[in-house]
Amino acid sequence: MHKYFVQSFMALGALILTTNIMAQQPVKQTAGRDQLGSFAPKFAELNDDVLFGEVWSRTDRLGLRDRSLVTITALISQGITDSSLTYHLQTARKNGITRDEIAEVLTHLGFYAGWPKAWAAFRLAKEVWTDEAAEAAEGETERAAFQREMIFPIGAPNTAYAQYFVGQSYLAPLSNEQVSIANVTFEPGCRNNWHIHHASVGGGQMLLGVAGRGWYQEEGKPAVKILPGTVIHIPAGVKHWHGAAADSWFAHLAIEVPGEDMSNEWLEPLSAKEYEALHQSSGNAQ
């Protein structure tokens, strides 16, 4: 298993160039039925179930981030700068496209699709990324500063699992081939609930510290620090939690160990009292 992991990890340098920022969940769309369901039910079905439910959801072949770039390019090339472009710009942002990246994409498109089309698209993009523009004018955010500390992307807000976290976390899937690997980033004080990785054979998880300072704790054992380079082995069936130190951003790679009949069981959150006591007794994980 160790050799298998090392080989997969060495391949990350190439995989990161085509990272899909969002979690690879099937895309759900209801706009067709909401707006045209009674007037054109077949069109609504094709839009919601085929275009989005099937084509957009084929993330094993082309990630959501790349699909957003392709769609934006196609719309702007045709001169379509209405609400449909606004929607896909918003989707692109959710799929991890940054303000700087969309500005570069539209500048590039200006030379190939037409300068007026790029101007029209920039007007919409400025509205979609308006808060990022304000942050850029005021200086780089803590998130941007933390991003510079590591090679892996922070990714998008981890909305799919937000209910199992205290605080804000971010998810950047890196690979779903051979083994599942994702970079998980925690804002200061953020941690996930107690949970268990179940499997009938094999299974479990490995954590590899990437940047910042964090914690890992198994039930009934003292918490241990996770620093860049720290490797944590989590067998299947072990109740545990992990997250950031109270005063530090933190990121780790989460590597899913292959197994059979695997599932995650999410449990109660670590109490605020236990978390605060953890830092008081350790000097804030210094």
DRENLUMGU-908766 format. One record per residue (C-alpha): residue in one letter; x, y, z. Coordinates in nm, 2 decimals. Layout:
BEGIN
+-------+--------+--------+--------+
! marro !     px !     py !     pz !
+-------+--------+--------+--------+
!     A !      X !      Y !      Z !
...
+-------+--------+--------+--------+
This chain:
BEGIN
+-------+--------+--------+--------+
! marro !     px !     py !     pz !
+-------+--------+--------+--------+
!     M !   0.00 !   0.00 !   0.00 !
!     H !   0.29 !   0.24 !   0.08 !
!     K !   0.44 !   0.19 !  -0.26 !
!     Y !   0.10 !   0.24 !  -0.42 !
!     F !   0.05 !   0.57 !  -0.24 !
!     V !   0.39 !   0.70 !  -0.32 !
!     Q !   0.34 !   0.64 !  -0.69 !
!     S !   0.00 !   0.81 !  -0.69 !
!     F !   0.14 !   1.11 !  -0.49 !
!     M !   0.43 !   1.15 !  -0.73 !
!     A !   0.18 !   1.19 !  -1.02 !
!     L !   0.01 !   1.49 !  -0.85 !
!     G !   0.25 !   1.73 !  -1.01 !
!     A !   0.10 !   1.66 !  -1.34 !
!     L !  -0.26 !   1.62 !  -1.22 !
!     I !  -0.26 !   1.96 !  -1.06 !
!     L !  -0.25 !   2.12 !  -1.40 !
!     T !  -0.60 !   1.99 !  -1.47 !
!     T !  -0.74 !   2.01 !  -1.11 !
!     N !  -1.12 !   2.02 !  -1.09 !
!     I !  -1.20 !   2.26 !  -0.81 !
!     M !  -1.54 !   2.15 !  -0.72 !
!     A !  -1.65 !   1.82 !  -0.56 !
!     Q !  -1.74 !   1.57 !  -0.82 !
!     Q !  -2.11 !   1.55 !  -0.75 !
!     P !  -2.38 !   1.51 !  -1.02 !
!     V !  -2.50 !   1.85 !  -1.14 !
!     K !  -2.86 !   1.92 !  -1.05 !
!     Q !  -3.05 !   2.18 !  -1.25 !
!     T !  -3.42 !   2.27 !  -1.23 !
!     A !  -3.43 !   2.60 !  -1.44 !
!     G !  -3.59 !   2.42 !  -1.73 !
!     R !  -3.88 !   2.29 !  -1.54 !
!     D !  -3.91 !   2.61 !  -1.33 !
!     Q !  -3.93 !   2.84 !  -1.63 !
!     L !  -4.06 !   2.62 !  -1.92 !
!     G !  -4.20 !   2.31 !  -1.75 !
!     S !  -4.57 !   2.38 !  -1.84 !
!     F !  -4.49 !   2.54 !  -2.18 !
!     A !  -4.22 !   2.31 !  -2.31 !
!     P !  -4.19 !   2.01 !  -2.09 !
!     K !  -3.97 !   1.81 !  -2.33 !
!     F !  -3.72 !   2.10 !  -2.37 !
!     A !  -3.72 !   2.14 !  -1.99 !
!     E !  -3.64 !   1.77 !  -1.95 !
!     L !  -3.36 !   1.79 !  -2.20 !
!     N !  -3.21 !   2.09 !  -2.03 !
!     D !  -3.23 !   1.97 !  -1.67 !
!     D !  -3.18 !   1.59 !  -1.71 !
!     V !  -2.97 !   1.56 !  -2.02 !
!     L !  -2.76 !   1.87 !  -2.06 !
!     F !  -2.69 !   1.92 !  -1.69 !
!     G !  -2.78 !   1.59 !  -1.54 !
!     E !  -2.58 !   1.38 !  -1.79 !
!     V !  -2.34 !   1.60 !  -1.99 !
!     W !  -2.23 !   1.84 !  -1.72 !
!     S !  -2.21 !   1.55 !  -1.47 !
!     R !  -1.96 !   1.35 !  -1.67 !
!     T !  -1.68 !   1.49 !  -1.46 !
!     D !  -1.47 !   1.17 !  -1.50 !
!     R !  -1.40 !   1.29 !  -1.86 !
!     L !  -1.39 !   1.67 !  -1.82 !
!     G !  -1.41 !   1.85 !  -1.49 !
!     L !  -1.66 !   2.12 !  -1.40 !
!     R !  -1.40 !   2.39 !  -1.41 !
!     D !  -1.30 !   2.31 !  -1.76 !
!     R !  -1.66 !   2.27 !  -1.87 !
!     S !  -1.73 !   2.62 !  -1.74 !
!     L !  -1.44 !   2.76 !  -1.95 !
!     V !  -1.56 !   2.58 !  -2.26 !
!     T !  -1.92 !   2.71 !  -2.22 !
!     I !  -1.81 !   3.07 !  -2.15 !
!     T !  -1.59 !   3.06 !  -2.46 !
!     A !  -1.87 !   2.92 !  -2.68 !
!     L !  -2.13 !   3.18 !  -2.56 !
!     I !  -1.90 !   3.48 !  -2.60 !
!     S !  -1.78 !   3.36 !  -2.94 !
!     Q !  -2.14 !   3.37 !  -3.05 !
!     G !  -2.20 !   3.71 !  -2.90 !
!     I !  -2.43 !   3.58 !  -2.63 !
!     T !  -2.40 !   3.82 !  -2.34 !
!     D !  -2.74 !   3.79 !  -2.18 !
!     S !  -2.86 !   3.62 !  -1.86 !
!     S !  -2.73 !   3.29 !  -1.98 !
!     L !  -2.37 !   3.42 !  -1.98 !
!     T !  -2.43 !   3.57 !  -1.64 !
!     Y !  -2.54 !   3.23 !  -1.51 !
!     H !  -2.24 !   3.05 !  -1.66 !
!     L !  -2.00 !   3.32 !  -1.52 !
!     Q !  -2.16 !   3.26 !  -1.18 !
!     T !  -2.12 !   2.89 !  -1.22 !
!     A !  -1.76 !   2.93 !  -1.33 !
!     R !  -1.69 !   3.12 !  -1.01 !
!     K !  -1.85 !   2.84 !  -0.81 !
!     N !  -1.63 !   2.60 !  -1.00 !
!     G !  -1.32 !   2.77 !  -0.89 !
!     I !  -1.24 !   3.03 !  -1.16 !
!     T !  -1.08 !   3.33 !  -0.99 !
!     R !  -1.12 !   3.70 !  -1.08 !
!     D !  -0.77 !   3.71 !  -1.23 !
!     E !  -0.83 !   3.40 !  -1.43 !
!     I !  -1.16 !   3.52 !  -1.58 !
!     A !  -0.99 !   3.85 !  -1.67 !
!     E !  -0.72 !   3.66 !  -1.85 !
!     V !  -0.97 !   3.44 !  -2.03 !
!     L !  -1.18 !   3.73 !  -2.16 !
!     T !  -0.87 !   3.92 !  -2.27 !
!     H !  -0.75 !   3.62 !  -2.47 !
!     L !  -1.10 !   3.58 !  -2.62 !
!     G !  -1.10 !   3.94 !  -2.73 !
!     F !  -0.84 !   3.86 !  -2.99 !
!     Y !  -1.01 !   3.55 !  -3.12 !
!     A !  -1.39 !   3.62 !  -3.07 !
!     G !  -1.39 !   3.99 !  -3.11 !
!     W !  -1.31 !   4.30 !  -2.90 !
!     P !  -1.67 !   4.42 !  -2.86 !
!     K !  -1.78 !   4.07 !  -2.74 !
!     A !  -1.50 !   4.08 !  -2.48 !
!     W !  -1.61 !   4.43 !  -2.36 !
!     A !  -1.96 !   4.31 !  -2.31 !
!     A !  -1.85 !   4.00 !  -2.12 !
!     F !  -1.62 !   4.20 !  -1.90 !
!     R !  -1.92 !   4.41 !  -1.79 !
!     L !  -2.10 !   4.10 !  -1.66 !
!     A !  -1.79 !   3.94 !  -1.52 !
!     K !  -1.72 !   4.26 !  -1.31 !
!     E !  -2.06 !   4.22 !  -1.15 !
!     V !  -2.01 !   3.85 !  -1.07 !
!     W !  -1.67 !   3.89 !  -0.92 !
!     T !  -1.75 !   4.23 !  -0.76 !
!     D !  -1.66 !   4.14 !  -0.40 !
!     E !  -1.32 !   3.99 !  -0.52 !
!     A !  -1.25 !   4.32 !  -0.70 !
!     A !  -1.32 !   4.51 !  -0.38 !
!     E !  -1.09 !   4.28 !  -0.19 !
!     A !  -0.82 !   4.32 !  -0.45 !
!     A !  -0.84 !   4.70 !  -0.42 !
!     E !  -0.79 !   4.68 !  -0.05 !
!     G !  -0.51 !   4.43 !  -0.06 !
!     E !  -0.47 !   4.06 !  -0.07 !
!     T !  -0.69 !   3.86 !   0.17 !
!     E !  -0.57 !   3.61 !   0.43 !
!     R !  -0.69 !   3.34 !   0.20 !
!     A !  -0.48 !   3.47 !  -0.09 !
!     A !  -0.18 !   3.49 !   0.14 !
!     F !  -0.23 !   3.14 !   0.26 !
!     Q !  -0.26 !   3.01 !  -0.10 !
!     R !   0.09 !   3.13 !  -0.16 !
!     E !   0.22 !   2.90 !   0.11 !
!     M !   0.13 !   2.58 !  -0.09 !
!     I !   0.13 !   2.44 !  -0.43 !
!     F !  -0.22 !   2.29 !  -0.41 !
!     P !  -0.53 !   2.51 !  -0.47 !
!     I !  -0.75 !   2.61 !  -0.18 !
!     G !  -1.05 !   2.53 !  -0.39 !
!     A !  -1.42 !   2.63 !  -0.35 !
!     P !  -1.62 !   2.66 !  -0.03 !
!     N !  -1.69 !   2.31 !   0.10 !
!     T !  -2.07 !   2.36 !   0.08 !
!     A !  -2.15 !   1.99 !   0.03 !
!     Y !  -2.01 !   1.90 !   0.37 !
!     A !  -2.06 !   2.23 !   0.55 !
!     Q !  -2.32 !   2.07 !   0.79 !
!     Y !  -2.04 !   1.85 !   0.93 !
!     F !  -1.79 !   2.13 !   0.99 !
!     V !  -1.76 !   2.41 !   1.25 !
!     G !  -1.63 !   2.71 !   1.06 !
!     Q !  -1.54 !   2.76 !   0.70 !
!     S !  -1.36 !   2.49 !   0.50 !
!     Y !  -1.27 !   2.46 !   0.13 !
!     L !  -1.23 !   2.16 !  -0.10 !
!     A !  -1.01 !   2.10 !  -0.40 !
!     P !  -1.04 !   1.75 !  -0.54 !
!     L !  -0.70 !   1.66 !  -0.71 !
!     S !  -0.76 !   1.30 !  -0.84 !
!     N !  -1.03 !   1.04 !  -0.86 !
!     E !  -0.82 !   0.79 !  -1.04 !
!     Q !  -0.64 !   0.50 !  -0.86 !
!     V !  -0.70 !   0.67 !  -0.52 !
!     S !  -0.92 !   0.97 !  -0.43 !
!     I !  -0.71 !   1.27 !  -0.32 !
!     A !  -0.84 !   1.61 !  -0.22 !
!     N !  -0.68 !   1.92 !  -0.07 !
!     V !  -0.89 !   2.03 !   0.23 !
!     T !  -0.84 !   2.38 !   0.37 !
!     F !  -0.96 !   2.51 !   0.71 !
!     E !  -0.99 !   2.87 !   0.82 !
!     P !  -0.86 !   2.94 !   1.17 !
!     G !  -1.07 !   2.75 !   1.43 !
!     C !  -1.25 !   2.54 !   1.17 !
!     R !  -1.27 !   2.16 !   1.23 !
!     N !  -1.49 !   1.88 !   1.12 !
!     N !  -1.72 !   1.67 !   1.34 !
!     W !  -1.62 !   1.34 !   1.50 !
!     H !  -1.66 !   1.08 !   1.22 !
!     I !  -1.58 !   0.72 !   1.13 !
!     H !  -1.47 !   0.58 !   0.80 !
!     H !  -1.63 !   0.23 !   0.77 !
!     A !  -1.52 !  -0.05 !   0.54 !
!     S !  -1.56 !  -0.43 !   0.55 !
!     V !  -1.21 !  -0.47 !   0.40 !
!     G !  -0.93 !  -0.21 !   0.39 !
!     G !  -1.06 !   0.14 !   0.38 !
!     G !  -0.97 !   0.43 !   0.61 !
!     Q !  -0.79 !   0.75 !   0.53 !
!     M !  -0.45 !   0.92 !   0.52 !
!     L !  -0.39 !   1.29 !   0.60 !
!     L !  -0.08 !   1.47 !   0.48 !
!     G !  -0.01 !   1.81 !   0.62 !
!     V !   0.04 !   2.07 !   0.35 !
!     A !   0.05 !   2.42 !   0.51 !
!     G !  -0.04 !   2.59 !   0.84 !
!     R !  -0.10 !   2.42 !   1.17 !
!     G !  -0.38 !   2.18 !   1.26 !
!     W !  -0.50 !   1.90 !   1.49 !
!     Y !  -0.59 !   1.54 !   1.46 !
!     Q !  -0.75 !   1.34 !   1.75 !
!     E !  -0.88 !   0.98 !   1.79 !
!     E !  -1.14 !   0.91 !   2.05 !
!     G !  -0.98 !   0.83 !   2.39 !
!     K !  -0.64 !   0.96 !   2.28 !
!     P !  -0.46 !   1.30 !   2.31 !
!     A !  -0.48 !   1.53 !   2.01 !
!     V !  -0.17 !   1.55 !   1.79 !
!     K !  -0.04 !   1.84 !   1.59 !
!     I !  -0.04 !   1.83 !   1.21 !
!     L !   0.23 !   2.04 !   1.04 !
!     P !   0.35 !   2.05 !   0.68 !
!     G !   0.48 !   1.70 !   0.61 !
!     T !   0.30 !   1.53 !   0.89 !
!     V !   0.14 !   1.20 !   0.79 !
!     I !  -0.16 !   1.07 !   0.98 !
!     H !  -0.29 !   0.71 !   0.92 !
!     I !  -0.65 !   0.66 !   1.01 !
!     P !  -0.77 !   0.29 !   1.01 !
!     A !  -1.13 !   0.21 !   0.92 !
!     G !  -1.36 !   0.20 !   1.22 !
!     V !  -1.17 !   0.47 !   1.42 !
!     K !  -1.37 !   0.76 !   1.56 !
!     H !  -1.18 !   1.09 !   1.50 !
!     W !  -1.18 !   1.46 !   1.40 !
!     H !  -0.93 !   1.70 !   1.25 !
!     G !  -0.91 !   2.07 !   1.17 !
!     A !  -0.72 !   2.39 !   1.21 !
!     A !  -0.55 !   2.55 !   1.51 !
!     A !  -0.75 !   2.84 !   1.66 !
!     D !  -0.50 !   3.10 !   1.52 !
!     S !  -0.38 !   2.94 !   1.20 !
!     W !  -0.51 !   2.85 !   0.85 !
!     F !  -0.45 !   2.49 !   0.78 !
!     A !  -0.45 !   2.25 !   0.48 !
!     H !  -0.40 !   1.88 !   0.44 !
!     L !  -0.43 !   1.63 !   0.16 !
!     A !  -0.70 !   1.37 !   0.23 !
!     I !  -0.62 !   1.03 !   0.07 !
!     E !  -0.89 !   0.77 !   0.06 !
!     V !  -0.75 !   0.42 !   0.12 !
!     P !  -0.91 !   0.17 !  -0.12 !
!     G !  -1.15 !  -0.08 !   0.04 !
!     E !  -1.48 !  -0.26 !   0.02 !
!     D !  -1.82 !  -0.15 !   0.14 !
!     M !  -1.69 !   0.20 !   0.23 !
!     S !  -1.90 !   0.47 !   0.39 !
!     N !  -1.86 !   0.77 !   0.62 !
!     E !  -2.05 !   0.81 !   0.94 !
!     W !  -2.07 !   1.17 !   1.06 !
!     L !  -2.12 !   1.22 !   1.43 !
!     E !  -2.14 !   1.51 !   1.69 !
!     P !  -1.91 !   1.81 !   1.67 !
!     L !  -1.62 !   1.85 !   1.91 !
!     S !  -1.75 !   2.07 !   2.19 !
!     A !  -1.62 !   2.43 !   2.20 !
!     K !  -1.50 !   2.37 !   2.56 !
!     E !  -1.29 !   2.07 !   2.45 !
!     Y !  -1.15 !   2.27 !   2.16 !
!     E !  -1.06 !   2.57 !   2.36 !
!     A !  -0.90 !   2.36 !   2.64 !
!     L !  -0.69 !   2.19 !   2.37 !
!     H !  -0.53 !   2.52 !   2.28 !
!     Q !  -0.50 !   2.65 !   2.63 !
!     S !  -0.30 !   2.35 !   2.74 !
!     S !  -0.07 !   2.35 !   2.43 !
!     G !   0.00 !   2.72 !   2.39 !
!     N !  -0.21 !   2.75 !   2.07 !
!     A !  -0.02 !   2.46 !   1.90 !
!     Q !   0.30 !   2.66 !   1.89 !
+-------+--------+--------+--------+
